[in-house]
Amino acid sequence: MIAIVDYDPGWPARFEAERATLLLAVGGALADLAHVGSTAVPGLAAKPVIDMLAGVASLADAERCIVPLAALGYAYVPAYEALQPERRYFRKPGFHLHMVALGGPFWDRHLLFRDYLRSHPKQALHYQQLKRVLAARCGDDRAAYTRGKGGFVQVIEALARAERDGTP
């Protein structure tokens, strides 16, 4: 069952602690490291997993992170590269690390989405309601849950781009 839990005010501190650990282990490979996803939006209910976006100059830099990240308990999941070749994905209990080109489309979309929801609480509330409905409806089907959010995410990304670029 997909669990959506009420916002935990400890999530930002968990991110900061993990960020410090990651920077010690692979900091030279990272140009930036950001807290993204629902746990990065104050007040938003979420799956209790901290999503982190690691910006690298080149995806080739991800290769040198695999061993040090494994020492921290992160599993590298190359299977997802078939779906998203612009991302290298690592996970450990409670954390997902998405390694992408700094400033690339993946980086931009995720920060735009996060920042828009942070500054538009009504949209964040709509997103929360959608996630709870989908979690109840989808059971353990994470792919269906993600697909169900897709239209909303695309609309928010378009609104965020328009707001950033000053276009109607």
PyMOL commands that set and color helices and strands:
alter all, ss='L'
color gray80, all
select helices_A, chain A and resi 11-29+38-40+60-63+66-71+78-82+105-119+121-138+142-165
alter helices_A, ss='H'
color red, helices_A
select strands_A, chain A and resi 32-36+50-56+75-76+87-92+95-101
alter strands_A, ss='S'
color yellow, strands_A
deselect
rebuild
show_as cartoon
